[in-house]
């Protein structure tokens, strides 16, 4: 589940790294 979100945010490397630690953060930080 969380890993899928990370893949979707592959565009922003720094953001997806944060996403790994904060699953719910990808929704806000990741604008892909």
C-alpha positions as CSV (number, residue, x, y, z in Angstrom):
1,X,0.0,0.0,0.0
2,X,2.6,2.5,1.1
3,X,5.0,1.4,-1.5
4,X,2.6,2.1,-4.3
5,X,2.4,5.7,-3.2
6,X,6.2,6.0,-3.2
7,X,6.4,4.7,-6.8
8,X,3.8,7.3,-7.8
9,X,6.1,10.0,-6.4
10,X,9.2,8.9,-8.2
11,X,9.4,12.3,-9.8
12,X,10.3,14.1,-6.6
13,X,13.1,12.0,-5.1
14,X,13.4,13.9,-1.9
15,X,9.6,13.7,-1.4
16,X,9.3,10.0,-1.9
17,X,12.0,9.4,0.7
18,X,10.0,11.2,3.2
19,X,6.9,9.3,2.0
20,X,8.6,6.0,3.1
21,X,8.8,7.2,6.7
22,X,5.5,9.1,6.5
23,X,2.9,7.2,4.5
24,X,0.2,9.8,5.0
25,X,2.6,12.6,4.1
26,X,2.9,11.5,0.4
27,X,-0.7,12.7,-0.1
28,X,0.2,16.2,0.8
29,X,3.9,16.5,-0.3
30,X,3.7,14.5,-3.4
31,X,2.2,16.5,-6.2
32,X,2.6,14.2,-9.2
